[in-house]
Amino acid sequence: MCAEAAANIEPFGARAPGPFDRAIIECTRRMPDNWLGLRLAILMRRVVTMRLPGDVGLDVERWSLRLRLHPRRNGCEKDRGGNRTRPLDAGTAAGLRVECKTLASVLARENVTRIDALKIDVEGAEDRILVPFFNAAPENLWPRFMIIEDTHELWRDDPFAILGERGYRGVARTKLNVMVER
């Protein structure tokens, strides 16, 4: 980060929500985890968003994490697995290009020699990460336990078939995730 950008970052707490906004945030955290509760929480949080000038973030603390959230650009509440990445086709004129590294190269760079657990949620690209990893990585790097977002409808390959061949078995499933262990 350049010095100019670092100088412009406000310290945590500078964007703390006021009493009204804190009350709405706390109320939405207590909503039931069902369709109606989620919709009510979204509507109530929109009240907070409408009160903010521009794209101002809010400083909140949750699970001992200090977070600066930007409610106007929040795609996650529109819910659970709603965001996706799409690879560029050859005919696509423009798009955002990002540098990609293989999972094995990231682990090597960080000197990781063992993985106890791995959670992977890369918006429909799980197969493009897991299949090459398990085809090339030494067995000592294979995680003992994994949580994988199941977006199989977007996958080119089936990582679950490869995991099964390598001794993994499903142990639990939620609406969006599959837990496997070996």
C-alpha positions in Angstrom: 0.0 0.0 0.0 1.4 3.4 -0.9 2.0 6.0 1.8 -0.6 8.3 0.4 -3.3 5.7 0.5 -2.3 4.6 4.1 -2.5 8.2 5.2 -6.1 8.5 4.0 -7.4 5.5 5.9 -9.4 6.4 8.9 -8.7 4.5 12.1 -11.2 1.8 13.1 -14.1 3.4 15.0 -14.1 6.6 12.9 -17.2 5.3 11.1 -19.0 3.7 14.0 -22.8 3.5 13.6 -24.9 5.8 15.6 -27.4 4.7 18.3 -30.3 4.3 15.8 -28.1 2.3 13.3 -26.7 0.1 16.1 -30.2 -0.7 17.2 -31.2 -1.8 13.7 -28.1 -3.9 13.3 -28.6 -5.7 16.6 -32.3 -6.3 15.8 -31.4 -7.8 12.4 -28.8 -10.1 14.0 -31.6 -11.6 16.1 -33.9 -12.3 13.2 -34.8 -16.0 12.7 -32.8 -17.8 10.0 -35.7 -18.4 7.7 -37.1 -16.7 4.6 -39.2 -14.1 6.5 -36.4 -13.3 9.0 -33.9 -12.8 6.2 -36.2 -10.6 4.2 -37.0 -8.5 7.2 -33.3 -8.1 8.1 -32.6 -7.0 4.5 -35.3 -4.4 4.6 -34.2 -3.1 8.0 -30.6 -2.9 6.9 -31.7 -0.9 3.9 -32.9 1.8 6.3 -29.3 2.0 7.6 -27.9 2.1 4.1 -30.3 4.9 3.0 -29.1 7.0 5.9 -25.5 6.8 4.9 -24.1 9.5 2.6 -22.4 8.1 -0.5 -20.6 4.8 -0.2 -19.5 5.2 3.4 -18.6 2.1 5.3 -19.6 1.3 8.9 -17.1 0.1 11.5 -18.6 -2.9 13.4 -17.2 -5.6 15.6 -18.4 -9.1 15.1 -17.0 -12.4 16.5 -14.0 -10.4 17.8 -13.3 -9.1 14.3 -13.1 -5.4 13.6 -14.8 -4.9 10.2 -15.4 -1.9 8.0 -18.5 -2.9 6.0 -19.8 -1.1 2.9 -23.6 -1.8 3.0 -24.3 -0.3 -0.4 -22.0 -2.8 -2.2 -23.1 -5.8 -0.1 -24.1 -8.7 -2.3 -24.1 -11.4 0.4 -27.5 -10.6 1.9 -29.1 -10.9 -1.4 -28.1 -14.4 0.3 -26.2 -17.2 0.7 -24.4 -18.1 -2.5 -25.8 -15.4 -4.6 -22.5 -14.1 -6.0 -20.7 -15.8 -8.9 -17.6 -15.3 -11.0 -17.6 -16.0 -14.7 -14.6 -16.8 -16.8 -14.1 -14.6 -19.8 -15.0 -16.3 -23.1 -12.8 -15.7 -26.2 -15.5 -13.4 -27.6 -15.7 -11.2 -24.5 -14.4 -7.8 -25.2 -13.6 -6.6 -21.7 -13.4 -7.8 -18.2 -11.4 -7.8 -15.1 -8.3 -9.8 -15.2 -6.7 -11.1 -12.0 -3.4 -12.9 -11.3 -4.1 -16.5 -10.4 -1.9 -19.0 -8.6 -2.4 -22.7 -8.1 -3.2 -23.8 -4.6 0.0 -25.9 -4.6 2.1 -22.8 -5.4 0.5 -20.8 -2.6 1.1 -23.5 -0.1 4.8 -23.8 -1.2 5.3 -20.1 -1.0 3.9 -20.1 2.5 6.0 -23.2 3.5 2.9 -25.2 4.4 3.7 -28.8 4.8 0.4 -30.1 6.2 -3.3 -29.1 6.0 -5.6 -30.2 8.7 -8.7 -28.5 7.3 -9.6 -26.5 4.2 -12.7 -24.4 3.5 -13.0 -23.6 -0.2 -15.7 -21.3 -1.6 -14.6 -19.6 -4.8 -17.9 -18.9 -6.4 -18.1 -21.8 -8.9 -14.4 -22.3 -9.6 -13.8 -25.0 -6.9 -13.2 -27.6 -9.6 -10.6 -25.5 -11.3 -8.6 -25.3 -8.0 -9.2 -28.7 -6.5 -8.8 -31.0 -9.6 -5.3 -29.7 -10.5 -4.2 -29.7 -6.9 -5.2 -33.3 -6.2 -3.7 -34.4 -9.5 -0.3 -32.8 -8.7 0.1 -32.3 -4.9 1.9 -34.9 -2.8 -0.3 -36.9 -0.5 1.1 -35.2 2.6 -0.5 -31.9 1.5 -4.0 -33.4 1.1 -6.2 -32.0 3.8 -7.7 -34.4 6.4 -11.0 -32.5 6.4 -12.6 -30.1 3.8 -15.7 -28.0 3.5 -16.5 -27.4 -0.2 -19.2 -25.1 -1.5 -21.2 -27.3 -3.8 -21.7 -25.3 -7.0 -21.5 -28.4 -9.3 -23.8 -26.9 -11.8 -21.0 -24.5 -12.7 -18.1 -27.0 -12.7 -16.4 -28.4 -15.8 -15.0 -31.4 -13.7 -16.3 -33.2 -10.7 -13.9 -32.8 -7.8 -16.1 -35.1 -5.6 -15.3 -38.0 -8.0 -11.5 -37.3 -7.7 -11.8 -36.9 -3.9 -13.6 -40.2 -3.7 -10.8 -41.9 -5.7 -8.3 -40.5 -3.2 -10.1 -41.9 -0.1 -12.4 -39.0 0.9 -15.9 -39.6 2.0 -18.8 -37.3 2.7 -19.6 -36.7 6.3 -22.1 -33.9 6.3 -24.0 -31.6 4.0 -25.7 -28.2 4.5 -27.7 -26.2 1.9 -24.5 -24.9 0.3 -21.6 -27.0 1.6 -20.3 -30.5 1.6 -18.0 -31.7 4.3 -15.6 -34.5 3.4 -12.8 -36.2 5.3 -10.2 -38.9 4.8 
